[in-house]
Amino acid sequence: MSGRVIDRIEVVDGDVAIFSHGHFLRVLATRWLGLPPGDGRLLMLDPATLCVLSTEHETRAIRMWNSSPRPAPGVTS
């Protein structure tokens, strides 16, 4: 499934926004990087956070992950 989403993203000229369940987004990120889907377990993702998948010199990369204007649960300032 994530492979089909990536195929559709690649043909779009411009930015794409995806809103989905965290488990799918973690798998999407690993597939974007060419990693096995099971590696998604290594990517922590809090609810209502922003992630940006991008490219750097034609290489797929994660530009931003799990960004939130509020502190993560359990984190104090």
C-alpha positions in Angstrom: 0.0 0.0 0.0 2.7 2.5 0.9 4.5 1.8 -2.3 1.4 2.7 -4.3 1.1 6.0 -2.4 4.8 6.8 -3.1 4.2 6.0 -6.8 1.4 8.5 -6.9 3.4 11.2 -5.0 6.3 10.9 -7.4 4.2 12.0 -10.4 2.8 15.1 -8.7 4.4 18.4 -9.6 4.4 20.2 -6.2 3.9 19.4 -2.6 1.6 16.7 -1.3 -0.2 16.6 2.1 -1.1 13.3 3.7 -3.2 12.9 6.8 -3.3 9.4 8.2 -2.9 7.1 11.1 0.5 7.1 12.7 1.3 3.5 12.0 0.8 4.0 8.3 2.8 7.2 8.3 5.7 5.4 10.0 5.7 2.7 7.3 5.4 5.3 4.6 8.5 7.0 5.9 10.5 3.8 6.0 9.5 2.9 2.5 10.3 6.5 1.4 13.8 5.9 2.6 14.0 2.4 1.0 14.0 0.6 4.4 11.8 -2.4 5.3 8.3 -1.6 6.6 9.1 -3.2 10.0 11.7 -0.4 10.6 8.7 1.9 11.1 8.7 0.7 14.7 11.9 2.7 15.2 10.2 6.0 14.4 8.3 7.5 17.3 5.4 9.6 16.2 3.1 11.5 18.6 -0.5 12.5 17.6 -1.1 15.7 15.7 2.5 16.3 14.7 4.1 17.4 11.5 6.5 15.3 9.4 8.1 16.3 6.1 9.5 13.8 3.7 11.8 15.3 1.1 14.8 14.8 -1.1 18.4 16.0 -0.8 20.4 15.9 -4.1 17.9 13.4 -5.6 18.2 11.2 -2.4 15.0 10.7 -0.4 15.3 12.0 3.2 13.4 13.0 6.2 13.4 16.8 6.5 11.3 17.0 9.7 9.9 14.4 12.0 7.4 14.5 14.9 7.4 18.3 15.1 4.9 19.8 17.5 4.4 23.3 19.0 3.9 21.6 22.3 6.4 19.5 24.4 6.3 15.8 23.9 4.6 13.8 26.7 6.8 13.4 29.7 9.2 16.2 28.6 9.5 19.1 31.0 11.2 22.5 30.3 
